[in-house]
Structure formats: structure tokens, C-alpha cells
Amino acid sequence: MFEELHLCAWALARHLNAPFANERARYLSYCAERGDSQATLASKANRLIYVARQLSKCPELDVAIERLRTVSCGGKGSEYAWIQELNTRWSQKKFFGVARPWLRFLGWWSEPTVLEPFQEQLDEYCHWMRDLRGMTEMTIDTERRYVTQFFRWYAAKQRSLSEAQPIDIDRYLAEGGATRWRRISVRDVATALRAFFRYGAIRGWSPLHLADSIQAPRVYTGETLPSGPDWTDVRRMLAATNTKRAKDLRDRPILMLFAIYGLRVTEVARLRLEDFDWEHRLLHVTRVKRRGPQTYPLLPSMSEALIRYLKTVRRRCAHREVFLGLRSPFLPLAHGGLYSLVSRRLTALGVRTAHHGPHSLRHACAARLVAEGLSLKVIGDHLGHRSASATRIYAKVDLSALREVAAFDLGELL
């Protein structure tokens, strides 16, 4: 592998004579297969020399984070010019960024075990939700996050779950509502805790009537309006991506899926190459809440944006997800990456809206369809709603139609 980096004789000898030469060559071959550029491979090869020399001091190769931290600092000289002073936090961060992927590839990395408070009970509860209740992974992850945050707060009291009192949960909800949560969030947290402690009472972990004592704030159906950017702002955002830059070529089809098709962030993240039927110009989307596929016509503008991205930007790799990162190791975009992608672009354009995430573009899509006069049934089918009640709220957003109703003169009818 080192010969393929086009090194001079002394540089090649330096790589071959450093510790773990075979292991480093295997990892570089793997990086080349997944699409790393020649410059990236050369940079990694140089940095791995320092990492290998430091790790050669370890008596065992089952490396954990503590041991890696101890060997990351030490040694001086021109061969370490790629790293700054070795006793700085930035140096350790760069060291870990090179060493950890290599060690994971070799199977020499021991992931640090982080045990959350009451981890055993929480794992059993999540298994129950998945196996017996049939809940989706997204719902289980959300419930786990809410309960875990409460356990971290409650663990400071150094009491068991059987000693939990209603006042503990009231204080937790009050603190969250006063500092970082809206009423809807307080309700969701209270609902998650009520469900857990109801199961905990059955298993004998918590008091019997604790779940019934958890009170959530009342949230009225349709009390808040879905908010999103105006369609003119959406068009400005899409126009800004009509360039030849790699980032814009990737972001443009993502933004179109949110704004034109009204897809949810999970549905975009899970899109795979086989979901596109190019022969019949169809897009197959696995709906999150309907738990079934839905077929859309592939619009010419959408097709053009996707083809440009797939041909010029997306790297060929083992991942079947459509949208990947732009840097090695070219992993599929997660929810956080998609949220940041939309939020940064709306903020850069100075768009004023209550929310700047992908869901705001879904609301903009629905508001546009309402303004064009489509029925709520058609809009609900387009957005993948399970019931008409979920679509009915968008009737409140059609301000122009409401003004026409308010201006209607009933005098001649009385």
C-alpha cells in the first residue's frame, strides 16, 4: 500500500520501518477502498507513524481511552510537526482522531463503558416497549432519552427507585419548565415518566400509585399553529443551492425532498438508492407513522438534482443510503446533520420563523398546498398523515381564505 502513495525512497523506508507496518497498510487500503483521496491517504499515513510509535510502548494492544490518553503526549522533534504542542487539549483531540479509527478497524479499541443510573431497569423497559408493545425505534429512543435525563437528575439524591416520591417528579418537571422546556415538552416528559413508573410498579421497582400522581400541563388540540418559512423564502433558499459546489449539489435534493415532497427528517435519512425507480420516474418512501411505503412521481427538477449529486458528489461505498457526508469516512447523514443543514441555510438567508429545522419546510409545503386550494384529504395523503385531524390544523394557516370569510357580507341573507 505504501508504494501506491508515490513516496521517495527514504520516505518509503520510513513508513516500512515504523512499528505496525502491516496493520497501517491494511487500514490505508481500507480507506482507499471507501473513497479517500490520495492527499488524505498520504496525510493519514504520516500521522499513523507517530501513533504507531507511541502505541509500541504499550505492553498490551487492548487499548482503552485512558491508556490512549497517557501515550498521546510525549516526544518532540520535527517528525511531530503535524501536531502542535503535545501537552495541549487540541493535540490530544487530533491524536485521538487518527488513532481511534485505526484501532477500531484492527479490533484493538475497547469502547469505554458508560453506565447510566438504573440502566438495568431502563433496558428492560425498552425491550418491553419493543417486543410486546411493538413501538417504533424512534419512539423508544425518545422515551429512553426522557427517562434517562430524569434518572441523571434523580441519581444525585442517592435514593432507590422504590423511594421515589411524587414531589421528586414535580420538582423535576418544574425545573425543566422554568429553564428549558415549553409546555408541550413538559407534557411529553411527564407522559414518558408516567408510562415508565406504571411499568415499574408492575415489576416492583417503584411505588404502586406513583404513576397516577404525575400531573402534566393541559395542552389543547390545535392551540399552536404549525410555523414555517414563507414560500418565497423557500424558493430563495433553493436558488442559492443552484451552483456547482459539492455541498450545494448534495444539499439541493435534500431541501427539495423536505420542501416539495414534505418528507420527515427520518424518511429522508433512510432513503436508499433502490428507493428510486428511474425507469418509471417514481420515488418510494417508507412512511414513519404509516409504517408502509408510499409512491410519489419523481419530478424533473428533483430527478435532475439527484442525478447531478449521484454522478459528481456521492462516493461509491458500501452504504446504500442516498445522502452521505462529504468527508471520509462518508457516513450516512443522521438526523442532527440534516437539521444543521437546513438550519444554517435558513439562518444565513435571515429567514424569520419560529423553527429553522427540516420540519419547518414540511409546514411550508403544507401551507403552500393549502394556498393553492387543494383539499385537506389530498394534502394529508401527500404529507403521509394517518388521519384527517392531523391535516385539519393547516386550515387555520390559510389566512387569505379566512379573511375572505370574515369579509363576506351576510346582510343580504338576513
ABEGO torsion letter per residue (X at the ends): XAAAAGBBAAAAAAAAABBGAAAAAAAAAAAAAAGBBAAAAAAAAAAAAAAAAAAAABABABBBAAAAAAAABEEBEAAAAABBBAABAAAAAAAAAAAAAAAAAAGABBBBBBBBBGAAAAAAAAAAAAAAAGBBAAAAAAAAAAAAAAAAAAAAAGBBAAABBAAAAAAAAAAAAAAABBAAAAAAAAAAAAAAAAAAAAAGABBAAAAAABBBBBBBBGABBBBBBBAAAAAAAAAAABBABAAAAAAAAAAAAAAAAGBBAAAAAABBAAABBAAAGBBBBBBAAAGBBBBBBBBAAAAAAAAAAAAAABBBBABABABBBABOAGBBBBAAAAAAAAAAAAAAAGBBBABABAAAAAAAAAAAAAAAGBBAAAAAAAAGBABAAAAAAAAAABAAAAAAAAABBAAAAX
